[in-house]
Amino acid sequence: MAASCPALVVEGLNIHFHTRRGVVHAVDDVTFDIAPGEIVALVGESGSGKSVTSLSIMGLLPRIGHIAGGRLVFQPAGHAPVDLATAPEKVLRKIRGGGIGMIFQEPMTSLNPAMTVGEQIAEALVLHHQADRRAALARAADLLAAVGIARPRERVGSYPHQMSGGMRQRVMIAIAIACRPALLIADEPTTALDVTTQAQILEILQRLRRDTGMAILFITHNLSLVEAFADRIMVMYAGQVVECGNARDVMTAPRHPYTKALLDCLPVRHLGRPGDGAPPELPTIPGHPPDLAHRPAGCAYAMRCDRAHDACRTGHPDLQMADAAHGHATRCIAWREMSVAAGA
């Protein structure tokens, strides 16, 4: 999936929220890129900084939040690069929904209940492509068909409450891809959907990637979803990327204790193990994520880690390359011990 020019380059992104409790460092020195036609999964617990990162790309941070440092360089093929971190709102409005599409969480609250789904899809085409209403509605029907909705020419006149959760999620995808964006951000697009519908949504996104070459940033807390779906995985914890690399390498040979702990919590990893027939007791990660308004010294995961050394509680670990050949990096000083234990 390599390309000479990434669709998005994020460099040293820092996002702060000013609250009554103090300054919350919601995102801390996050760096990554996404090539055209590549799917990058951003994984972590709630509050790890995943959605905040995506909202900063779209220029949709809440008022109490701001980008305190870093660059967000968006460069679709054939266009000049734009630093989304400093671009004026007028420029962001043209990019938002045009060059970059986003599938938001909770489609029932993201869709306008007073507008038909056809009108909501057509709105982006009228705004960004100056299409007339009739042509935009015809295109809306085509888009509904593309995301797997039956009888699309009838469904353009439906309201969100007349559709199931899976159909509303398909409508959100249709809105996001209406203008053939260079980058699609999918923020928890399969939450609260049954496993069959989840698989259908992932297949739609895979097909869009193949057919259009769009880059996809896929945000989820569910590692089991992305093993066969994403090209690369980035794991976030306490606002930082703690591990990143090829999806297969991260899933089969994690180099950070937090990633391993997340994988150990997956039920599928405990099925079929010998026992007395009783369901296995699933492990959990002890403790809680740190308060990002009062970040502890040292590694943010040290207080929950069973491999923590004294050095982990005092030093501030940087991302270091554990496997240069596969671009596998980790923010852990004990990754060599993990490698030895895994190979034993």
Secondary structure, 3 states (H helix, E strand, C coil): CCCCCCCEEEEEEEEEEEECCEEEEEEEEEEEEECCCCEEEEECCCCCCHHHHHHHHHCCCCCCEEEEEEEEEECCCCCCCEECCCCCHHHHHHHECCCEEEECCCHHHHCCCCCCHHHHHHHHHHHHHCCCHHHHHHHHHHHHHHCCCCCHHHHCCCCHHHCCHHHHHHHHHHHHHCCCCCEEEEECCCCCCCHHHHHHHHHHHHHHHHHHCCEEEEEECCHHHHCCCCCEEEEEECCEEEEEEEHHHHHHCCCCHHHHHHHHCCHHHHCCCCCCCCCCCCCCCCCCCCCCCCCCCCCCCHHHCCCCCHHHHCCCCCCEEEEHHHCEEECCCCHHHHHHHHHC
